[in-house]
């Protein structure tokens, strides 16, 4: 049988060392599905329950594998469904290639079934590269460019293939006019800053007395250099949310997450520093950085289009984080006055005591902070942790203390609901021999997490390590939005929008052959985690938590507190419980000593 376009597509994916394609079937990709059968399912077709979940799975796979994630969808509605997951990848600078079917060429422009102008639809999410293949000779160049651009620019690209083109005999581009040949391979050019730029940066760092560092996911390959630089400068190191796993939390100078979900030591670090060094981060919230006239600042980033934003940086260095820091270390002097470092470490120690006290505040029935606090020391050394957006992200950012070798991620910039569970699936296909823990709110579980459990139940038996623990915070409330209404909008909880129906999460897990544990007693939290991590199959742990535990930032502003008071005074149905829990939680910040 002659090689068809669809056969060549899968062959080229294999040549790009693609192992998995996350997808859902539809007649717009019937040609590809038939080719998959002929190719003995290589690369592996991973069947999601929904195209949005497929895109999240591809993004999670890319985040935890370091490879390009690939997803595929049919024309029309399938292509539309991919978009949210693809925007998540784009905004977090994750390489994902989307392969999408389209109406046959003969029907285009005829208002045919499922016909959508996909080039227009995808021109933003795949703004770096989106192309439609209309003749077989286009294929090698279009596919290769899609992979090169996705990988080198850490973004989303899209290849659209009409249904009839998929079934055409494949013919390669020839040595002729208006033909574009192609080849495999992705070079990795090294970019280093100029000597003048390095000298300027060193002068700033050597002059500073109170240096703060902020690292993001772009510093993931530079952990040793970051630690050495922090030691040389006597600096504290805060972490952007996507950079949580860049450094372990063991060193006493690591202040943890920064921002609305961050820690008080990170807030204090930025409030009091006179010099700022940002490495591999485009952290967008400038209000959590030093005052604009307070600190001299340097940024290191490999992407020249991302430097000079967020803060009035005096010096921007474009280059690989590790290599740039190594070059800079040769010029930076060791600071002999360690009083700034000692202050940072004292702040971190005090904060850890505060967090522990927060975790053991009485709640009705379970304090969500205790759920995360009890998990932290139980995390396996090689764990991959995913978190959904919402209040779960607060506790993930503050209470989980990562050790070296642990990985974690969430939807950083889009902050969309629902990636927690599908990220876990993608992570397991990237590393089937490692355990995964997904931390998800009940709103996200009802939106699509329940469906993802079906996918996990379908594939888990083939994973070398079967452990996938999905923790559900069951508080019956879309909790993060409720608190944002109170603290930022000055509005009481709007019950019709915020309350969600109860659902037996643990019971559902049991019904599809997974393990289910329901926790309603605070004293059972640790034991539930231990049982889940020792299970011989994926496990859903349903923690019935108190929605009145406030995710108040450790640096809550007076305006936020006033908005909260006004919201409660307007008749919030949980007003008294919120006041009780808020007072008890905030009081822990001021108590001396440990718990």
N, C-alpha and C positions, 0 to 999 in steps of 0.2 A: 504493500500500500504506500502511495506517495506521502511524503511528509507534508502535513498541513500547517497552516499558520499557527493553529492552536498547539500542535506538537512542538513547533519551534519555540513558542513562548515558554513552555515548560522546560524544554531543553536549555534555553538561555538562562532561566532561573537557576537550574542546577549548576550551570557553568559559573554563575555568580555565587555559588555555594549557599543558595537559599534552601533551608531545611524544612520550613513550614510556611504555609499560606493560610491565613485565618479568613474564613469566608462563610457564605450561606448561598445555597443554590438558587438559580433563577434562569428562565429561558434565555435571557440576554447573554448568558455565558455558557449555554449548552455546548457550544463547540469546545470550550476549555474543559468542561466536565467530561466530555467524551474522551478528550486527550488525556485527562488524568487517569481514566480507566486503562487506556492503552499504555500509559507510562507506569503502570503498577503503583499508582499513588505516590509518585516522586516528582517534585517535593511533596511532603505530606499535606493533604487537605485536612485542615482542622475545622470541623463544623461548629460554628457558633450558633446561638439561638436567635441572633438578630445581628444585622450588619453593624449597628453601632457597637455592639459587644465585640464583633470581629476587629473593628478598628482599635478599640481599647486593648484587646489581646495583642494585636500587632505592636502597639505602642509599648505595652508592658514588656513584651518580648524584647523589643529594641532597647528599652531602658536597662534591663537586667542582663542582656547578652552582650551589649556593645555592638551588635550587628544591625543591619538594616531590617526593619520589620516589613512584612508584605501582607496586604489584605486584598481581597477581591470581592466584587459585588456585581449583581446584574444591573441592567439599565433601569432608568426611571426611579422607582421607589428605593431600590437597593442602593443606588448611587447616593440618593438623598440621605439615607440612613447612616451612611459612613461618615457624614460630615462632622458630627460632634467629636467623635474619636480622633478624626484627622486634625481638627483644630487643636485638640489637646496636644497632639504630637508637634504640630507647628509651633505653638506658643511656648512649649517646653524645649524646643530645639532638638527634637528627636527624629532620626531618619526613618521615614516610612514611605514605601512605594505602594500606591493603590492602582490596581488593575480593574478596569470597569468595562462592562458590556455596554452596547448601544444598539438602537434600532438599526435594522439593515439599511444600507446606503440607498437602496431603491425607494425606501419609504420616508427618508428624511425630508422634512419640510412639508409633509402631508398631514400634520396633526395626527400621526399614527399612535397606536396604543403604546404607552410608556415612553413616548418621545419627549425628551427634555434637552434643552440646549446645555449639554454637559460642559462644553468649553467655557461658556459663561458662568455656569454654576461653580466650576472648580477654579476659576481664574484667580480667586483670592486665596483659598486654602492651599492650592498648589501653585502659588504665584511664581515660584522659581522655575517650574517646568511642568506644563500640561500639554499633551499632544494627542491627536487622534490619528490612528493608523488607518489609512484608506487603501493602501496597496502593500503586498507582502514585502517588497524591497525596503520599505521604511523600517521594518522591525528591528534589525540589530542596532541601528543607530539610536532609535527612540528608546528602546529598553536600556541600552548601555548608558545613555545620557541620564535617564531617569535614576538609575542606581548611582552613578557618579555624583550627580548634583545632590541627591538626597544624603549621601554619605558625607560629601565634602562640605556641604553647607548646613548639614544637620537640620533638614527640613523635610517637608512632604512634597512628593512629586506624584503625578498621575498619568497613566497611559490608558486611553480609551480605544477599544477595539470593537467596531460594529459586528453584529452577529454573523452577517454573511462573510465578512473578511476572515473571521475565525476558521471558516470551513474552506477557504481557498487553498490551493496547493502553494506551499512556500517556495519562493525563489529568491535567492540572495541578490543583493545589489551587485551590479556588474561594473567592469572597468569602462564606464561610459559617462558621457555628459549628463548632468543632473541626477547622478546616482551618488549616494553618500555611504561609503563603507564604514565599518566600525571595528573595534577590537575590545577585548576584555581588559580588566585591570584598573585598580584605583591607586594612583600615586599618592604619597603622603608628604607633601612639601613641608620643609621646616621653615618656620618664620621666626626671626629673632629681631629684637629692637635694635636701634642704632646705639653706638657708643655714647653719643651725646644724650640720648634719652635715658640710658642707664645711669650716666653720671648725674643727671638732674634728679632722677629718682633717689639715688643714693644720698645726694646732698639733703633732700627733704627728710629722708628717714634718719640720717645722722643728726640732723638738727632737732628733731622732735624729742620731747621728754616723756610724752604719754601717747604711745603708739597703739592704735587699734587696727586689727585686721578683720576683714570680712571675706569669707570664701564661699563660692557657689559650686555648682556641679562641674564647671569648667576647670576646677582645681583637683578633680578626682584622681588624676594621675600624678599629682604633685604633693601628696600628703607629707612625705618625708621632708621635702623642701619647705613646706609651710611650717612644719614644726621647728625646723632649724632656724628659719627666719624669725619666728615668734620668740625663740629662745635668745637669738642674737639681739633682738630689739627689746626684750622684756615686755612683749606685747601680749594682749589678750586676743583671742580669736572667736568671733561670732560666726554663725553659719546661716546662710540663706536656707529656706525650707528645702529646696532641691539639692542643697549641699549637705544635708544632715548626715549622710553616710561618707562624706569626704574625709572627715577626721573622727576618730573615736572620741567618746565623751569622758574617757578616763583622765586625761591630763587636766590638772587643776586650773589651767589658764584658758581652757575651752569653755566659753560662756553659754553655748547652746544656740538655739534658734533666735532669730531677730524678727521684729515686726509685731503685728497685732497678735500673732500666735506665739510670740517669743517669750524669752525669760527676762527677769529683772536684771541679772548681771549683764546681758547684752544691751539692754536699754542704758544702764549706767556706764557701760564701756563707751558707747557712742556719745552719751551726754557729757562725759568728762575728758575725752581724748583731745589732743592737739594735733594729731597726725593720723591719717587714715590710709590704709593700703587695702584695696579691693582686688581680689584674685578670682577670675573666672566666674563672675556673678553679674547679672543685670538686675539685681534686686530693685524693684520699681518704686518702693515707698520711701521717698526722700525724707518724709517727716520722721522716720526712725533713724536717719543718719544724723551726723553732727549738724549744728547750725551752719549755714552757708559761710559765715565769716569766722567760724571757730577753728577749723582744721585745714591744714595743707593736705592735699589728697592726691593719691596715685592710683591708677587703674591698670590692671594687666588683663588682657583678653586676646584670644586668638582671632576674633572676628573684628576687623576694623570698623564695621558698621555699627558695632555695639559699644564702642568706647565713647567717652565724653558725655554720656547720658547720666541722669539721676542725680548728679552732684557736680559742682564746679571744680572738676579735677584740674590740678595744676600740671600734671604730667600723665600722659597716656602712653602705655607701652603695648604694642601689638606683637604677640608671639605666644608660643606654647607656654603654658603656665610653669611647668617644671623647668624647662630650659631657661626661661627668663629669670626665674627665681635663683637658679644656680649661678647665672651670670651676675645677678644683682648681689648675691651673697659675697662675691669676691670684693665688693666695694663697700659693704656695710660694716660698720664698726660695732663691736659688742658694747652694750650699755652696762656700765658698772653700777649705776644706781638702780636697785631693784625694788624701790618702794612702790612704783606704779604696778609692777607685777604682783607684789604682795597684796596690794589693795584689791586687785582683780580676783586673786585666789581666795581672799577672805569673803568677797561678795559671792563667789560661786559656792563656797562651803555653806554660807548662811542660806542661800537660795535652796540648796539641796535639803536643808533642814525644813525650810518652809514648805517645799513640795511634799515632803513626807507627812507633815502635819495636815496639809490640805487633803491628802489621800485618805486620812483616817477620820475626817469629820463625819459625824453621823448623817445618814441620809435615808430616804424612804423610797425603795428599800436599799438599793446599792449605790454607793458613790462612784460615778464613772471614773474619777481620778484614781480611785483605789484599783479599779480594773486594770488600768495601764501601769500603775506603780507596782502592783504585784507581778505583772508580766515581765517587767524590765530585767530583773536578775535571772529570770528563767529562760530568756531568749537563747536559743542554740547559737553556737559560735558562727555557724555558716548560714544563719537565717536570712531570708529575704522577706521584708515587711512592706506591705502596701497599706495605704490608708485612703479612705474616701474623704471627700470634702465634707464640711460641717463640723459639729463640735468634736467629732472623733479626731479631726486634724489638730485641734488645740492640744488634746492630751497626748497624741502621738509626738507633737513637736516638743512638749515640755517634759513629759514623764519618761519616755523611753530613752535610756542611756545606751547608745550603741558602743560595742567593743570592736576592735580591729577585725575586719573581715566580714562584718555584717553589712547588709545592703538594705536600702529602704527608698521608697518613692511614693509620690502622689501627684495629683494634678496641680502643678505649681502655679502657673500663670492663668490658665483658663478657669481653674478652680471649679471644674464641673462636678456635678454629682455623678456617681456610678462607676468610676474606674477601679475602685478598690478590689472588687471580686474578679473582674476580667484581667486586671493587671496580674493578679495571682495566677490565673491560668497561663497567661503569657510567660510569666516567670518560671513556672513549672516546665513548660516546653523548652525554655532556654536552659534550665538546670534541673532535670528530673531527679537528680540525686540530692537535692537540698530541700529543707523544709521551708514552707511559706506560711506567713500569718497575714491575713487580711482583716483590717479594722474598719468596720462599716456601721453607719447609722441605720436605724430602721427605715427611714425614708428612702435611702438609696437601695436598701434590700428590696423594698416593695416596688421601686421604680424598675429595676432590672436585675438586682442581685439574686433573687429567687431563681430566675431563669439561668443565671450563670452557674448556680449549684447543679443544675441538670447537666451542664457541660462538664463540670468537674466530676460528677458522678459517672459520666460516660467514659472518661479517659483515665481516671486515677489508677486503675490496675496496671497500666503499663509504665508508671513512673517508678523508678528505683526506690525512691523514698516517697511513700504514699502520703506523707503528712502535708495537708493543707488545712489550716485552722482558720475558719471564718468567724470572727467575733462580732456579734450584733449587739449594738447598744439599743435595747428596746425601752424607749421612754415615752412612746406614743405621741411624740411631738417632733415637728421639723425644727429642732432645737436651736441651731445656729441662727436661722432667720428670726425665730422668736426673740432671741437675745439682741439681734441687730435692730429689730423693731423697737425694743425697749431702749437700748443704749444709744442708738444713732438716730432713730426716727422719733423718739419721744412718744411712741404709740404703745398701747397695751397689746397683749397677745390677741390676735384676731383668730378666734377658735376655728371658724369654718375653714380657714386656710392652713392652720398649723397642726391641728389634731389629726392623727391618721389612725385608721382602724387597726385593731390588734390582729396579730397573725402568729401562728405557732411555728416560729422559725426552727427551733430544735426539733419539733415534731415533724415538720416537713422534711428535714434532713433525714430523719429516721425512715420516713416513708419511701425515700428513694435509695435506701441502702447505705447512707452515710451515718456517722455517729452524731447524736444530738445530746447536748447538755443544757439544762436550763438552770440559771442561778438567780435566786431571790434572797439569799442570805449572805451578807457581807463576809461572814467567816468562811464561806464556801468558795470564794473567788480564787484563792491560790490553788486549792485542790482541783478546781475545774480546769485551770490552765495546765496543771501537771497531767491530769487525765487526758486532756486534748492532745498534748504534745507527745504522750506515750501511746496514742491510739494507732491501730493498724490500718486506718483508713482516714479520709478527710472527715473533719469534725466541725460542726456548727455549735458554738457556745453562745447561748442567748443570755445576756446579762440584763436583768430588769433593773434599769437605772433611773435615778431621780432627775427629772427634767429641770428641777429648780437649782441644781448646782451651777453656779455662774461661771462661764468661761471668761471672767473678767481679766483683761490684760493686766499684768503686774504693774503697769504704769498708766492705769486708767486716768483719763483727764477729768477735770472738774466738769466740763461740758457733758461728758458721757454720763457721769454720775447724776448730774442734774436732769438729763434726759430720762434716765432710768427712773428717778423719783417721780417725775411728771407722768411717765407711762403707768407706773403702779397706781398713782393717785387717780388716774382716769378710769379705774375699775378693772384692772388686769385680774382675770379669774384666779391666777396663782399668786396674787400679790403677797399675802402673808407668808406663804412658803418661800417665795423668792427672798423676802426680807430676812427671814430666819436663816436661810442657807447662806445668803450673801454676807450677813454679819459674821456668821460662824467661820466662813471661809476666809474673809478678809482679815479677821482677827488673828489668823495663824501667821500673817506676815509680820506681826509685831511682838509675838511671844519670844522670849529668850530661849536659847538652847534647843535641844531636840524634842522629839515627841514625848 
